[in-house]
């Protein structure tokens, strides 16, 4: 309540991107408070533990890619109760992103619009930062994912080589990887969701994955693909075919939408970019339900889009998501949101007479 009544109004008076950067900078200097923060926000309960392919998550609520693009404060972010998290999107080449302003709050719609354009310091610099974090014990104690994308100045025909360069530099640091082929803010990036192009890209990544794992004498890293909500279900079915053929570990559904502007109330509604938050809640849930129906639960799904509370998360899980991620909901609901969602999920399990969160996966037929 303090966040919504005092802190959020103060933050929302400032430029969204400047506020975001200031918060990350502050968190990067507060690592000494990690233990105290985690003790307050963490919800530990065996009923919430999740198996996501080879990954074990302490709870099903993760932080989506895009919040900490340059891995500035992953350990402190993890302390707010998350069960897993992603940094990035990271590209092989450093890039400034699109011209500012490029991030907008839509409080009347409980939404954000961003057209940041994969602004990040590049794989080499971020790998160096992750090396330093590891050396001083600054790595999160939850699964840490690398969300990787295509550099803006790279043509589609060269995308696989660009992804591989990024993947190889970050390989030692990721507990899992997410191939981001669905941001609406990099020109022609979504072309990579086409079946043949996605097959070429993901096959190359998996080949490199197994080669690097063999060299390091470890298991190959789990690899997911993050898809857009702006497609027909027939296109989703083709992506599922690729996931099966290449043996990717799952699907992140979904990224932000480039559409759905007609019912927005905010003056920023017409801004181009990716729309996230409450307006896409139902649409994302329907995507998850479709993927679960087609795969019959054999493909792990991470549901992301329009999650603000436990009921939102539970709907995604009942639709077929094994785990969920939040971003916009965290901006609006504040630092206690993850704790409240996990506590709420436990109450919902008790209400429905379920002993474990996995029993709720795919329970509802949409």
N, C-alpha and C positions, 0 to 999 in steps of 0.2 A: 504494500500500500504506500510506503514511503517513496518507492521508486515511481509509481504512477502519479502521486500527488505532488512530489517535489522534484525528484531528479529528472524524470522524463520531460516535464515541461521546460526545465532549464536546458537540457540537452537539445530539445527540439527547437529552441530559439536560435541555435547555432547551425552553421552549414553542415549538412549530413556527413559529408566526407571528412571535413576537418574534425568533427566530433568523434567519428569512428577512429581516425588516426590518433587522436589524443588519448582515447581510451586504451588502444593497443599499446601506445608508448607508456602509459601509466602502468598497465598490467605487466609490461616487460621489466619494470623496476620494482615490482612488488612480490617477487618470487619468494622472499623470506616469509610471506604470509600464506604460502601454499598449504601448509599443514592445517592451519587454523581455518582457512577458507574451505578446504576439502571436508574437514570434520563437520562443518556447519551444513554444507550443501549435499553431501553424499548420502544416498539412500542405498543401504546394503541389505539385500534380501535374495535368497536363493531362487525365489519365484520369478525374479526379473532377469536372471542370467540367460544369455542368448548365445546359441551357436550359429554363426554366420559363415557357412563353409568351414574352413579350418580356423576361423577366428572365434575366440571366446570373449563375449562382451559382458561386463558386470551388470549392465542394464541396456535396454533397447533404444535409448535416446542419445543421438549423436549430434555433433555440431557440423553443419554442412560446409562444403567448400565455399570460399569467397569471403569468409569473415576474417581469417588471418592469412592473407595472400602470401606474405613473405616469411611466415613462421617466426614472427616476432615474439609471441607470448604463448606458445602452445601449452606449456606446463600450467601456467596460471589459468588459462581458459579451461583446461581439463578439470581444474579444482572445483568448478561450479556444478559438478555432479554428472557430467556427461559419461556415457558408457563407451564412446569412441568418438573420433573427430577426424576431420580432413583439414589440411592446409592447402593453399593454392586458390585458384588455379595457377599453376606454374608452367611457364613455357621455356623452351630450350634457350631462347634469346631474351635478354632483358628488354622490356618495352614500356613506354610511358602510359599506354592506354589511350582512350579517346579524349578529346578536348573537354575541359570543365566548363560549366557544371555538368555532372554526369550521374549523380545520385540524388533521388528525390523521395521524400517521405509523403505518403498520402494518408494522413491520420483519419480522415473521414471514411476511408475505405479499409483501414488496417492493412496497408500495403506499402510496398516500396517499388520504385522503378529505378533500375540501374542500367547504364550503358558504359560501364567502366572499361570494358575491352581488354580483359586479361592484363591489367597493369601489374607488373611484378618485376623483381630484380633479376630474374633469370635463374635457370637451374643451377648453374655453377655457384653463384653467390649464395643461393639459399641452401645448397648442399654444404657449403662452408659454414654457414650459420648453424645448421643442424649438427655438424661435426663438433662445433664449439659447445652447443647445448648438451650434447651427449657427454663431452669431456667433463663438464661441471655438474652433471646430474640434472640438467634442465629439461630432460625429455619427459613427456607425459607417461604416466603409468597405465594408460589405457591404449588400445590399438590406435595407431596414428597412420592416417592415410595421406597419400600424395595425390591431389587432384591435378592432372596434367592436361594441357591443351596445346593447340597448334599456334605457333608464332604467326603474327598478323601478316608479315611480309613473305610468308612461305606459300607457294602455290599448292593447290589441292593435290597435284600429282607428286609433290615432294613431301606430303604431310607425314607419311610413314617414317621417313628418315628423321624428320624433325621430332616426332614423338619419341623415337628410339633414342635420340641424343639426350632428351630430357629424362626419359625412363632410366637410362644407364647411369646418369649422374646421381639420380635420387634413389637408385635401387637399395643401397645400404641403409637408407633411412626410413623407408616406408614399410609398415606392417601390411599394408595393402595399397593398391593403386586404383584410381578411378580415371578412365579415359573420358574426358569431357569433350564430346563431339556435338554438344547441344546448346552452347551459349548462343543467344541471338545477337551478340555484340561483336563477333569477329566475322568479317565478310566470308561467306561461302563455307563456314565451319560446318554447318548442319548438312552440307552435301555428304559429309563422312558418315552420316547415318544410313545412306543408301547401301543396300545389301552387299554389292560387290566391293565397294570402297571400304565399308566397315570390315568385311571379311579380310581384305588385304591388310588393313591397318592392324586389326586385332591379332591376326596370324603372325605378323611380324613381331608384335610386342610379346606374344607368348613364346615365340622362338627365342627371342632375346632373353626373356624371363628365365626360361629353363637353362639356357647356356650360362647365364650369370649365376644362377643357383647352383648349378653343377660345379662351376669354378670355385664358388664359396663353400661348397659342401653343405648346403642348406636346402630346405624345401623351396620350391618356386613360390613367389609372392601371389596372394590372391589378387585378381584383376577384375574390376567391375566396369560396366559402361553406363554413362549417364545420358539419358535420352530426354528429348523435348516433348512437351505435351501437345505441340502444334502439328500433329500428324494423324492420319487415319489409322484405325486399328489394324488394317491390312499391312501397313508399314511396320507397325509394332511386331506383328507376326513374323515378318522377314528378319527383324532384329533378333527375335527369339531364336530363329533358325541359325543365325550366325553365332549367337551365344552358345548354343548346343554344339555346333560344329567345331568351334575353336576352343571349347571348354573354358569359357570365361566363368568366373565364380558367381556372377549375379548381375542384376540390373538396378541402377539407381533411378527411380521414377518419382519426380521428374525435375527438370530444370525450370526456369521461369518461362512465361509465355510472352511472345511478341504481340499478342492480340488481346482480346477481351477488354477493350477500352470503352465500349458503348455505355456501360452502366456505372462507370466510376463517377464519384461525386467531387473529387478533388480537382483543383485548378491545374494540377500537374498531370492529370489523367491522360492528356494527349501526347505527353512526352514519349519519344521513341525509346526502346530498350526493353529489358526483361521485367515483366510484372510478376511480383511474388506477394505472398500473404493471403489474406482471407478470400479475395476474389477467386483464387484458383483451388481452394480446398476441395470442393466436390469434384472438379475435373480430374485432379490428381488421383483422388480415391477411385474414380472409375477406371483410370489407367491401370492402377495397381490390381483392381479386381479382374480386369481383362487379362493381364499377364498371368495372374495366379490361375485363372480358369484355363488358359491355353497350356500352361506348363504343368498344371495339376500339382503345383507346389514344389516341383523338383528344382526350380531356379530360385535361389534366394533373392529377395526383393528388399531394397531399402527405400522406404517411402518418404518423400520430402515435398512439401508444398502446403502452406496454409495450416500449420499446426501451432496452436496457441495454448492448448490445455490438454488434460488427460483424455477427455472425450474425443478430441480430434485425433490424438495418437492412437487411441483404441479403435476408432473407425478405420484408420489405415491398416492396423494390424488385423482386424477382422476381415478386411478386404483381401488380405494376403501378404502384407508386409511383415517380414521377419524382424525388422528394426526400422526406426525412423530417424530423420534428421530435421533440425530446426535452424532457422536463421532469422527471418523476419519476425516470427513469433517471439523470439528472444529479445529482439530490439524493442518490441512493444510491451512485452510482459515483464521484462527485467531479469536480473541475475537469479532470482528464486524460481524461475519458470521450470527449469529441469527438475528440481526437487519436487515441486508441486505436481508435475506430470507423473513422475515415478511414484509418488505417494498415491496419486489418484488412480494410477493403473493397478496398484495393489487393492484399493477399495473396489474397483470394477471387477477384478478377478474374484474377490470374495462375494460380491453381489451375484455373479454368474456361476458361482460354485466351481471355479476352476483352480487347479493347484499350481499351474505354471503358465507364464505368458505364452509359451509355445502352443498351448492348447487353444488359444484364441485365434491363432493365425488361420486366415481363410474361413472363419466360421460363418461369416455373413455372405449371402448370395445376392450380389447386386444385379 
